[in-house]
């Protein structure tokens, strides 16, 4: 921050953050806890003491069934000020927990790899491959990571039954001495103990990226998106809070859910007579992604397209067109008018990534966003993937971009 920092005030207006968590064994309000605590810590370091409140609001599911949402509010110690920051959470982990088997994950990975090779081996797609391989990250991902992931899953699938059986027998033998989280059915616990984080991550991705309407996982994907969009729309039209700005925040696979939620909102706004004004889409001012695999997910979707299905391909591209670079839109003499008129140009999109995080990366598939490289000290893998949550510079940058004001403004 600059020499204006001494004049910092608590952020003006009413802001809502909607946090969408990533993969892993998440529990409700865990991301709210991380985000709120570290935002408070940042404000206090800037000599801006805040109040913290737990609030509840009456919401309705898309089915009309009522439920009570819990969220937290940060506000100034000056009770006369009607300015605050609310932190909401969309929790979806329960929808995918233990829903897919290791063989099914392997099948998905092999189909993805096969589709990739077939798509980019076509002559008409050679130019697209050349463009992708200009980026070092894409080069290594295309040439090595998809294949290595599939090989890893094949090996793990081979040893998984025996390994799980051994662990289960050990747990049964040790059951008189176990305590805490180990006091649960041995067979169920054995799955958690022997399944690597990478497999769990790929499993959640495999479920969420399912586009086959005949698959039971497609319903899970639709449920997640419907719930996410319903919560976003409820917060936008919350008359009591009357937010000035709403910022969508997605970690890991949660960034993909957030992106798809915005896509759905674009479609709905395009269908409305007032182009989304009644949906209050202008209140959405920010989109924050971190540890995001959005480029990789887009890559998976593209490779699944069949060569002769140019109409289907164009429909899918239009339905997922929020800030996609024109470079990655297949040229076609037909269907050149996109019916989805996105009304979200006011959104400021910031993507945070770390070079030691194997899931995240510089987002090149999209346009009109800022890519921010993080440099906190960490080891490669899971620690880097989760390190954003506790990095002070992460919250400092968010505050500078979306929240703080000074006397000179």
C-alpha positions as CSV (number, residue, x, y, z in Angstrom):
1,X,0.0,0.0,0.0
2,X,1.1,3.6,-0.5
3,X,1.6,6.7,1.7
4,X,-2.2,7.2,1.9
5,X,-2.6,4.2,4.2
6,X,-2.6,6.4,7.3
7,X,-5.9,7.9,6.1
8,X,-7.7,4.6,5.6
9,X,-11.3,4.4,6.7
10,X,-13.6,1.5,7.0
11,X,-15.0,0.7,3.6
12,X,-18.0,2.7,2.5
13,X,-21.3,1.2,1.5
14,X,-22.7,-2.3,2.0
15,X,-20.7,-5.2,0.5
16,X,-21.5,-8.9,0.3
17,X,-18.9,-11.6,-0.4
18,X,-20.3,-15.0,-1.5
19,X,-17.6,-17.7,-0.9
20,X,-17.8,-21.0,-2.8
21,X,-15.3,-23.5,-1.4
22,X,-13.3,-26.1,-3.4
23,X,-12.7,-29.8,-3.1
24,X,-11.9,-31.7,0.1
25,X,-13.7,-32.7,3.2
26,X,-15.1,-29.3,3.8
27,X,-17.5,-28.5,6.7
28,X,-20.1,-25.8,6.8
29,X,-18.8,-22.3,7.6
30,X,-15.2,-23.4,7.4
31,X,-14.5,-21.0,4.5
32,X,-16.4,-18.2,6.2
33,X,-14.2,-18.7,9.2
34,X,-11.0,-18.5,7.2
35,X,-12.1,-15.5,5.1
36,X,-13.6,-13.5,8.0
37,X,-10.7,-14.1,10.4
38,X,-8.0,-13.1,8.0
39,X,-10.0,-10.0,6.7
40,X,-10.4,-8.9,10.3
41,X,-6.7,-9.4,10.9
42,X,-5.9,-7.3,7.9
43,X,-8.2,-4.4,9.0
44,X,-6.7,-4.5,12.6
45,X,-3.2,-4.3,11.1
46,X,-4.3,-1.2,9.3
47,X,-5.6,0.3,12.6
48,X,-9.2,-0.3,11.6
49,X,-10.9,-2.2,14.4
50,X,-14.1,-3.9,13.4
51,X,-17.1,-5.5,15.0
52,X,-18.1,-9.1,14.1
53,X,-21.7,-10.3,14.2
54,X,-23.4,-13.6,13.4
55,X,-26.6,-12.9,11.5
56,X,-29.4,-15.0,10.0
57,X,-31.7,-14.5,7.1
58,X,-34.7,-16.3,5.8
59,X,-34.1,-17.8,2.3
60,X,-36.0,-20.1,0.0
61,X,-34.8,-23.0,-2.1
62,X,-35.7,-23.1,-5.8
63,X,-38.5,-25.5,-4.7
64,X,-39.9,-22.8,-2.4
65,X,-38.9,-24.7,0.7
66,X,-37.7,-22.2,3.4
67,X,-34.4,-22.4,5.1
68,X,-32.3,-20.1,7.4
69,X,-29.0,-18.9,6.2
70,X,-26.2,-18.0,8.6
71,X,-23.5,-15.4,7.7
72,X,-21.2,-13.0,9.5
73,X,-21.0,-9.2,9.3
74,X,-18.0,-7.0,9.7
75,X,-18.7,-3.4,10.5
76,X,-17.0,-0.3,12.0
77,X,-16.8,0.2,15.8
78,X,-18.7,3.4,15.1
79,X,-22.3,2.2,15.5
80,X,-23.6,5.3,13.8
81,X,-22.2,4.2,10.5
82,X,-24.5,2.1,8.3
83,X,-21.6,0.4,6.4
84,X,-20.7,-3.2,6.6
85,X,-19.2,-6.3,4.9
86,X,-21.2,-9.5,4.9
87,X,-19.6,-12.8,4.3
88,X,-21.9,-15.5,2.9
89,X,-21.1,-19.1,1.9
90,X,-22.4,-21.6,-0.6
91,X,-21.6,-25.0,0.8
92,X,-21.8,-27.9,-1.7
93,X,-19.4,-30.6,-0.5
94,X,-22.2,-32.9,0.8
95,X,-23.5,-33.2,-2.7
96,X,-20.4,-35.0,-4.0
97,X,-19.2,-36.8,-0.9
98,X,-18.5,-40.5,-1.6
99,X,-20.6,-40.4,-4.7
100,X,-18.1,-41.8,-7.3
101,X,-15.9,-44.9,-7.2
102,X,-12.2,-45.1,-8.2
103,X,-12.9,-47.2,-11.3
104,X,-15.4,-44.5,-12.5
105,X,-12.8,-41.8,-11.9
106,X,-10.3,-43.8,-14.0
107,X,-12.9,-44.2,-16.7
108,X,-13.5,-40.5,-16.8
109,X,-9.8,-39.7,-16.9
110,X,-9.2,-42.1,-19.8
111,X,-12.1,-40.8,-21.8
112,X,-10.9,-37.2,-21.2
113,X,-7.4,-38.1,-22.4
114,X,-8.7,-40.0,-25.5
115,X,-11.0,-37.0,-26.4
116,X,-8.0,-34.6,-26.0
117,X,-5.8,-36.6,-28.4
118,X,-8.6,-37.1,-30.9
119,X,-9.6,-33.5,-31.0
120,X,-6.2,-32.0,-31.3
121,X,-5.0,-34.5,-33.8
122,X,-7.5,-33.3,-36.4
123,X,-5.9,-31.1,-39.1
124,X,-8.4,-28.3,-38.7
125,X,-7.5,-28.0,-35.0
126,X,-3.7,-27.9,-35.4
127,X,-3.7,-24.1,-35.2
128,X,-5.6,-24.3,-31.9
129,X,-3.0,-26.7,-30.5
130,X,-0.1,-24.5,-31.7
131,X,-1.7,-21.5,-29.9
132,X,-2.1,-23.6,-26.7
133,X,1.4,-24.9,-26.7
134,X,2.9,-21.4,-27.0
135,X,2.2,-21.2,-23.3
136,X,4.6,-23.2,-21.2
137,X,2.0,-24.2,-18.7
138,X,-0.3,-25.5,-21.4
139,X,2.6,-27.3,-23.1
140,X,3.5,-29.3,-20.0
141,X,-0.2,-29.9,-19.1
142,X,-1.1,-31.2,-22.6
143,X,2.0,-33.3,-23.1
144,X,2.5,-34.8,-19.7
145,X,0.0,-34.1,-17.0
146,X,-3.1,-35.7,-18.6
147,X,-1.1,-38.9,-19.4
148,X,0.6,-39.0,-16.0
149,X,-2.7,-38.5,-14.3
150,X,-4.2,-41.4,-16.2
151,X,-1.2,-43.6,-15.5
152,X,-1.3,-42.8,-11.8
153,X,-5.1,-43.6,-11.6
154,X,-4.5,-46.9,-13.4
155,X,-1.8,-47.9,-10.9
156,X,-3.9,-46.7,-8.0
157,X,-7.0,-48.5,-9.3
158,X,-4.9,-51.8,-9.4
159,X,-3.6,-51.6,-5.8
160,X,-6.7,-49.8,-4.3
161,X,-8.8,-52.9,-3.4
162,X,-5.9,-54.8,-1.8
163,X,-4.6,-51.7,0.0
164,X,-8.1,-50.8,1.3
165,X,-8.6,-54.4,2.6
166,X,-5.3,-54.4,4.4
167,X,-6.1,-51.0,6.1
168,X,-9.6,-52.2,7.0
169,X,-8.2,-55.3,8.7
170,X,-5.6,-53.2,10.6
171,X,-8.4,-50.9,11.8
172,X,-10.5,-53.9,13.0
173,X,-7.5,-55.3,14.9
174,X,-6.7,-51.9,16.4
175,X,-10.4,-51.0,17.1
176,X,-10.1,-51.3,21.0
177,X,-7.4,-48.6,21.0
178,X,-8.9,-46.2,18.5
179,X,-10.4,-42.9,19.4
180,X,-11.7,-39.6,18.0
181,X,-12.3,-39.5,14.2
182,X,-11.1,-43.2,13.9
183,X,-14.3,-44.3,15.8
184,X,-16.3,-45.1,12.7
185,X,-16.9,-48.2,10.5
186,X,-13.6,-49.6,9.5
187,X,-14.5,-50.2,5.8
188,X,-15.8,-46.6,5.4
189,X,-12.7,-45.1,7.2
190,X,-10.3,-47.2,5.1
191,X,-11.5,-45.4,2.0
192,X,-10.7,-42.0,3.4
193,X,-7.3,-43.2,4.6
194,X,-6.0,-44.8,1.4
195,X,-7.5,-42.4,-1.1
196,X,-5.1,-39.5,-2.0
197,X,-6.2,-35.9,-2.1
198,X,-5.5,-35.9,-5.9
199,X,-8.0,-38.8,-6.4
200,X,-10.7,-37.0,-4.4
201,X,-10.1,-33.8,-6.4
202,X,-10.4,-35.6,-9.7
203,X,-13.5,-37.4,-8.4
204,X,-15.2,-34.1,-7.6
205,X,-14.2,-32.7,-11.0
206,X,-15.4,-35.9,-12.8
207,X,-18.8,-35.5,-11.1
208,X,-19.1,-31.7,-11.7
209,X,-18.0,-31.8,-15.4
210,X,-20.5,-34.5,-16.3
211,X,-22.5,-33.3,-19.3
212,X,-24.3,-36.6,-20.1
213,X,-27.9,-36.1,-19.0
214,X,-28.2,-39.8,-18.5
215,X,-25.6,-39.9,-15.8
216,X,-26.7,-39.7,-12.2
217,X,-23.8,-37.3,-11.7
218,X,-25.4,-34.8,-14.1
219,X,-28.2,-34.3,-11.6
220,X,-25.6,-33.5,-8.9
221,X,-24.1,-30.9,-11.1
222,X,-27.4,-29.3,-11.8
223,X,-28.4,-29.3,-8.2
224,X,-25.1,-27.5,-7.2
225,X,-25.6,-24.8,-9.9
226,X,-29.3,-24.3,-9.1
227,X,-28.5,-23.9,-5.4
228,X,-25.6,-21.5,-6.1
229,X,-27.7,-19.3,-8.5
230,X,-30.6,-19.3,-6.1
231,X,-28.5,-18.0,-3.2
232,X,-26.8,-15.4,-5.4
233,X,-30.2,-14.1,-6.6
234,X,-31.6,-14.0,-3.1
235,X,-28.6,-11.9,-1.9
236,X,-28.9,-9.5,-4.8
237,X,-32.5,-8.8,-4.0
238,X,-32.2,-8.8,-0.2
239,X,-34.1,-5.7,0.7
240,X,-33.0,-5.6,4.3
241,X,-29.3,-5.7,3.6
242,X,-29.7,-3.6,0.3
243,X,-26.1,-4.3,-0.8
244,X,-24.3,-1.8,-2.9
245,X,-22.0,-4.4,-4.3
246,X,-21.8,-8.2,-4.4
247,X,-18.6,-10.1,-5.0
248,X,-18.4,-13.7,-5.9
249,X,-15.4,-15.6,-4.6
250,X,-14.4,-19.2,-5.7
251,X,-11.6,-21.4,-4.5
252,X,-10.4,-24.3,-6.6
253,X,-13.4,-26.2,-8.1
254,X,-15.6,-23.5,-6.4
255,X,-14.2,-21.0,-8.9
256,X,-15.7,-23.2,-11.7
257,X,-19.1,-23.3,-9.9
258,X,-18.9,-19.5,-9.5
259,X,-18.1,-19.0,-13.2
260,X,-21.0,-21.3,-14.3
261,X,-23.3,-19.5,-11.9
262,X,-22.4,-16.2,-13.7
263,X,-23.0,-17.9,-17.0
264,X,-26.5,-19.0,-15.9
265,X,-27.2,-15.5,-14.7
266,X,-26.1,-14.2,-18.2
267,X,-28.5,-16.5,-19.9
268,X,-31.4,-15.5,-17.5
269,X,-30.6,-11.8,-18.0
270,X,-30.7,-12.4,-21.8
271,X,-34.2,-13.9,-21.5
272,X,-35.6,-11.0,-19.5
273,X,-37.3,-8.1,-21.1
274,X,-35.1,-5.5,-19.2
275,X,-31.9,-7.4,-19.9
276,X,-31.3,-8.2,-16.3
277,X,-32.1,-5.0,-14.6
278,X,-34.9,-6.6,-12.6
279,X,-32.4,-9.3,-11.5
280,X,-30.2,-6.4,-10.1
281,X,-27.1,-7.8,-11.9
282,X,-25.5,-4.4,-11.8
283,X,-24.8,-5.0,-8.1
284,X,-22.3,-7.7,-9.0
285,X,-19.0,-5.8,-9.1
286,X,-16.4,-8.4,-8.5
287,X,-15.4,-12.0,-9.3
288,X,-12.4,-13.5,-7.4
289,X,-10.9,-16.8,-8.4
290,X,-8.0,-18.4,-6.6
291,X,-6.3,-21.8,-7.0
292,X,-8.6,-22.1,-10.0
293,X,-8.5,-24.9,-12.6
294,X,-10.9,-23.0,-14.9
295,X,-8.5,-23.2,-17.9
296,X,-8.1,-26.9,-17.4
297,X,-11.9,-27.5,-17.1
298,X,-12.5,-25.5,-20.2
299,X,-9.9,-27.6,-21.9
300,X,-11.7,-30.8,-20.9
301,X,-15.0,-29.5,-22.2
302,X,-13.5,-28.5,-25.6
303,X,-11.9,-31.9,-26.2
304,X,-15.1,-33.8,-25.7
305,X,-16.7,-32.2,-28.8
306,X,-17.2,-34.5,-31.8
307,X,-15.9,-33.3,-35.2
308,X,-19.2,-33.6,-37.0
309,X,-21.3,-31.9,-34.3
310,X,-20.6,-28.3,-35.2
311,X,-24.1,-27.2,-34.2
312,X,-23.9,-28.8,-30.8
313,X,-20.4,-27.4,-30.4
314,X,-21.6,-23.8,-31.2
315,X,-24.5,-24.2,-28.7
316,X,-22.2,-25.3,-25.9
317,X,-19.8,-22.4,-26.7
318,X,-22.6,-19.8,-26.5
319,X,-24.0,-21.3,-23.3
320,X,-20.5,-21.0,-21.7
321,X,-19.3,-17.8,-23.3
322,X,-18.7,-15.5,-20.4
323,X,-15.4,-13.7,-21.3
324,X,-14.1,-16.5,-23.4
325,X,-11.4,-15.4,-25.8
326,X,-12.5,-15.3,-29.4
327,X,-9.4,-17.3,-30.3
328,X,-11.0,-20.4,-28.7
329,X,-14.4,-20.1,-30.5
330,X,-14.4,-22.5,-33.5
331,X,-15.0,-20.7,-36.8
332,X,-18.2,-21.6,-38.5
333,X,-20.2,-20.1,-41.4
334,X,-23.4,-20.8,-39.4
335,X,-24.8,-19.7,-36.0
336,X,-22.7,-16.6,-35.7
337,X,-25.1,-14.6,-33.5
338,X,-24.8,-15.4,-29.8
339,X,-28.3,-15.3,-28.2
340,X,-26.7,-14.9,-24.8
341,X,-26.2,-11.1,-24.4
342,X,-24.1,-11.0,-21.2
343,X,-24.9,-7.9,-19.1
344,X,-22.0,-8.4,-16.6
345,X,-19.4,-6.1,-18.2
346,X,-19.1,-4.2,-14.9
347,X,-17.6,-7.2,-13.1
348,X,-13.9,-6.9,-12.2
349,X,-12.4,-10.4,-12.4
350,X,-9.2,-11.1,-10.5
351,X,-7.5,-14.5,-10.6
352,X,-4.9,-15.4,-8.0
353,X,-2.5,-18.3,-8.7
354,X,0.8,-19.8,-7.3
355,X,3.5,-21.6,-9.2
356,X,3.7,-24.3,-6.6
357,X,-0.1,-24.9,-6.8
358,X,-0.6,-27.7,-9.4
359,X,-4.3,-26.9,-9.7
360,X,-4.2,-23.2,-10.4
361,X,-2.6,-21.2,-13.1
362,X,-2.5,-18.0,-15.2
363,X,-6.0,-18.0,-16.9
364,X,-5.4,-17.7,-20.7
365,X,-8.6,-19.1,-22.0
366,X,-10.5,-16.0,-20.8
367,X,-10.2,-12.3,-21.3
368,X,-10.9,-9.1,-19.3
369,X,-9.4,-10.3,-16.1
370,X,-6.3,-9.6,-14.0
371,X,-4.0,-12.5,-13.2
372,X,-2.1,-12.1,-9.9
373,X,0.9,-14.3,-9.1
374,X,1.2,-15.0,-5.4
375,X,4.6,-15.5,-3.8
376,X,4.0,-16.9,-0.3
377,X,6.5,-19.5,0.9
378,X,5.1,-23.0,0.5
379,X,5.9,-26.5,-0.8
380,X,4.5,-27.9,-4.0
381,X,1.0,-29.5,-3.8
382,X,-1.7,-29.3,-1.2
383,X,0.0,-26.7,1.0
384,X,0.3,-24.3,-2.0
385,X,-3.3,-25.0,-3.0
386,X,-4.6,-24.0,0.4
387,X,-2.1,-21.3,1.2
388,X,-4.1,-18.4,-0.2
389,X,-6.6,-18.7,2.7
390,X,-4.0,-17.5,5.2
391,X,-1.7,-15.3,3.1
392,X,-2.0,-11.6,4.3
393,X,-1.1,-10.3,0.9
394,X,-4.2,-12.1,-0.6
395,X,-6.5,-10.1,1.7
396,X,-4.5,-6.9,1.2
397,X,-4.9,-7.1,-2.5
398,X,-8.6,-7.8,-2.3
399,X,-9.2,-4.9,0.1
400,X,-7.2,-2.5,-2.1
401,X,-9.2,-3.5,-5.2
402,X,-12.7,-3.8,-3.8
403,X,-13.0,-2.2,-0.4
404,X,-10.8,0.5,0.9
405,X,-11.2,4.3,0.5
406,X,-9.0,7.2,1.7
407,X,-9.6,10.8,2.6
408,X,-8.1,11.8,-0.7
409,X,-10.7,10.0,-2.8
